[in-house]
Amino acid sequence: MINWVWCGDCLDWKDAGNEVSFMSIEEDTFGKDVMTFLCDKCEKENKNNVIESATKPRGGRRSIKHHHDSFIPLTVEDAISRNNKKDKYR
């Protein structure tokens, strides 16, 4: 099994062992692993849940911090839609 993390800047799943630089790991309020890492591609810091899977997860995900430190997964399409709506009002 491979551990995967979502880079919110590249909008892509990354192999946590080969495509990112580990910074720290902690548990969220539900006991799931949350990893802070530097993406090797975009070199930006991200913090996201670790997903264990034999193959790269399909679809996208964007984490939004909630007031109680849990994460809400969104699809790439939802994230793009939200960004497009924000751009209209800038």
Secondary structure, DSSP 4 states (H G I P E B T S, - for coil): -EEEEEETTTTEEEETTTTEEEEEEEE-TTS-EEEEEEETTT--EEEEE-EEESSPPPS-----B-TTS-B----HHHHHHHHHHHHHT-
